[in-house]
Structure formats: structure tokens, C-alpha cells
Amino acid sequence: MNITQILDINSRKFGSRDCLKAGDRSWSYLETRNQAERVAALLQMKGMGKGDKVAIMSQNTPSFVFTFFGALKAGASVVPINHKLAAPEADYILSHSESKIFFFDGSLVEVAKKLPASILKICMDSPADGFEQLESVVPPASSYQPVAISASDIAEILYTSGTTGKPKGCLHTHHGVVMAGITGAMAMKLDEQDRLLMAMPIWHSSPLNNWFMGIQYVGGVTVLIREYHPLHFLQTVQTEKCTVYFGAPISYILPIQMVPQFKEFDLSSMRCWIYGGGPMAADTARMVMKSYQSDNFYQVYGMTEAGPTGTVLFPRDQVTKAGSIGNRALPGADLQVIRTDGKNAAPGDIGEIWLQADSMTHGYYKDPKATKAAFEGGWYKTGDLVRMDADGYLYIVDRLKDMIVTGGENVYSKEVEDAIAGLPGVMETAVIGKPHPDWGETVVCFIVPKKGETVDQEILKQTLSGKLARYKIPREFNIVEELPHTASGKVMKFTLRDLERDE
């Protein structure tokens, strides 16, 4: 089965039943299919079809859904782009993916203006001066010419960063994305009565493939919040009677901290509180469960490369095994923990998680070297080091690629280091993640100034704001005389982490 067949089948099975809800408006499955085919017809008018790449940069809006399905119906591959990226970051993804068209939310017009004129740009939702608006240029759905789509066709190129700091494009087939959705649906026992709250960015791999596709597979409703806000989050759960939610741990903590009337909200409709992007400590888990008056919390772990598919920590283990990512792979997946000597880890050992999944990437786009390095004997080597306890539960202890996870967003240290290295007065820099009780980690930078020069932290932050997304900009800058190095000249980041922990 391919992704578009799910929408087509649901439009026949459920017809006038709601598919999407955003604010006071709703769209049935039939209306959603109609809107998607209008976008597909537009792409066909523009000469696009099988194998072409369609980039989408947007918040959680119905237009994202329409263009997502529309691009797939035209036979193209979708390239979702983080709407928080700065223009140079988005430009790299557009160029590397060879995208032919760029759909963007009108609020992101300043980013769009800075992108090359060679790519066709169309704004969505709010108008943007100088650009065509989607609603005014889409033809009737009747002009759409159906395209033969295979389950093995590439549906998505999801960009993630690697050790070089440059994003890598994970190739996902229609079959793989459908399987990621089925895995999510099976894990949470979703059905057509469920109402998914989409408050985390829909372009992220798990919100898009596990939960949006999971709810699509069973014919449920997706309730869209344009961007997460603690109060709107609570209001929407109560008003829309949502039953399933996925978010970073911080998205659960902020409403408790920031909304004075938190206890007044009726959240009883929610049967699956899912979190990922970082664990919760035992005390935090207890506090959250007490505040939300629910013990139906699930932690999920996965990788963009895997669909994402990985593991789950079920409600029964949230306190007794707090901080763990679970003890087995989800349906449709398998895992093993491999020590540095190549042997399988035993209880008490530390090793790297290797994954297999029906939803696994077919490799990195235009990067055969990285693809070969990431796999061994059909297993994807995640780069995540875990400790296995006596019961087989896994606890992440480090990341081989020095990835920082802050508020559910991935930050790659080398990307930040490269942006800082060329700034005035900077001789050397190192970026690490520092544990944070709410955000999981916060970005910390160590800088060695050039001899006789000083580094102004405020100027650094202002300069970086035009190069990096805000969540990637270090919250702390430490000016030091030197960095600790190994004999081969590599920075010993574990020493810097120890320094931060000892403060």
C-alpha cells in the first residue's frame, strides 16, 4: 500500500467524517482528498511529477497536509523543512534535495525572500507580497491526472544532521512510511474514534510518520495547533476532547509551570500521553502524572533513519524504570545492543543500539559513503550508547555523534561550532549539551579567544541569530584560555561535560 491509497480509501469509507480540525474549521476525508488533488493538479500544471522533489516549510496547518498529500499524489517526493531554520540552512536543504518547488507559510516570507530565485516559491495560508498564493492558483481537483505510485517509490526525504554537521537526507519509501504509521497505531491501539492533538511540529519524523500517519491509517481525526503554546495546548485538549498526544517532555512541564489555572482544565478525554526526544526523571514522571491525573504515559524512542521506529516504555514502567527507553523493540522492528568488541551486551554492559525495522530508510540521499557507514549486516547503527540493567531495560548514556536534544529538538554540536568558528575574535570553540531539568539539555559553548582579542557574547548571539535556528544558539558561553585535547588534538568533550556537572 502507498500513502495516497490510505487517503483515498478513507475518503470512500468515511466520506463526510472529519479528517482534520484547525480552530473553528474542519475538513472531511473527502474534502481533504479534494484539496490534495487540487495541489497535485497544480504541480502537474507546473510540469512536475514522478521523482521530482517538493519542499514544504510550514507550521501545523491544513495547507501542510494538503500539499503533503498533493505532492505524493503527483508522484513526487516530499521534503519537509523545519520552519525554524534560517535562510542559509533552508537553502542547503533545497539545493541538496534538488527541490523544484518551495511551498512556505506566508509568515516565513522573510526566509523565502532570501532563497535563490531559481526555485519556484508559492506561499500558503497568509499572503506574502511578491509571491503566488496557493489558494489563488490551484486548479479544480477534476483536472488532476492520476499517477501510478508504487509502494517502493520514495515518498519523503527527511533531513537530519550527521557528524559533519551538514544535514543528511533520509530516503523513505511509501511502504516504509505506511509501516511507521501502522507501528504507531498498533503501539497505542488507535482506532477511528481517536482524536490526535498535533501540537509538536508536524514536519518532524515522529509526529508526521508515527502519529499523523497512524491516525490516518485508522481513520481518526487530527486536531492541529499551528504552534505549541502551553495554554492553547490545554484548551484544545479540553475543547476537542483529544485522546492522543505526542510531545517533548518540556511540552508537559510548561503548562504546569506557566498556566495558573492548570488544575481547572478537564483533560480526562486523553488516553495516550506520549513523549519522546528525551526521558523523564522519576521525580518528574511522578509530578507530571499527578498533575495530569493520569498514569497513561508512554515514552517512545526512535531514529529518523528508522522511520522513526524503535522502543517504548509503557505506563506500568514510568516510575520504576524512569529514564529508560524500554526493553524491546516495537512491532515491526528489532534491536540489539552491541559492545565495542562487537559482542552482544549483557545486563550491566554499555553498547550501541542497532536497529532493524520495516520502516527503515533506504539510505542517505546522494551520500553512499554515509549510508555504507551507517549499516552493518542489515542493521542500522544508531550511534546511541545505552546501559542495560538487570531486567534488560535500556538507558541512554551518551551519543556517539555528540548530538544535543533540547526541548525535543536535535542540535548537532559541529554545526554550531562551525557557525561560531568564523566569527571575529574566536580561535577555537567546542559545543556540548548540559543537563537541564525541563528542556532535557541546554546548549553550552566554550570559546578560546584569539590572543589579545575579546569576544562579546551579545554580539555573538545577535550574529548567530541570522545563521542558526534559535534553539541551536548556545544559552551559555564560557570564555576559557584553552580547551582540553587528546594527544591527537581532538577536544575531550567529556572533560567539558564533567566541568559543567561539577559547577
Secondary structure, 3 states (H helix, E strand, C coil): CCHHHHHHHHHHHCCCCEEEEECCEEEEHHHHHHHHHHHHHHHHHCCCCCCCEEEEECCCCHHHHHHHHHHHHCCCEEEEECCCCCHHHHHHHHHHHCCCEEEEEHHHHHHHHCCCCCCEEEEECCCCCCCEEHHHHCCCHHHCCCCCCCCCCEEEEEEEECCCCCEEEEEEEHHHHHHHHHHHHHHHCCCCCCEEEECCCCCCHHHHHHHHHHHHHHCCEEEECCCCCHHHHHHHHHHHCCCEEEECHHHHHHHHHHCCCHHHCCCCCCCEEEEECCCCCHHHHHHHHHHHCCCCEEEEEECHHHCCCEEEECHHHCCCCCCCCCCCECCCEEEEEECCCCCECCCCCEEEEEEEECCCCCCECCCHHHHHHHEECCEEEEEEEEEECCCCCEEEEEECCCEEEECCEEEEHHHHHHHHHCCCCEEEEEEEEEEECCCEEEEEEEEEECCCCCCCHHHHHHHHCCCCCHHHCCCEEEECCCCCECCCCCECHHHHHHHHHHC
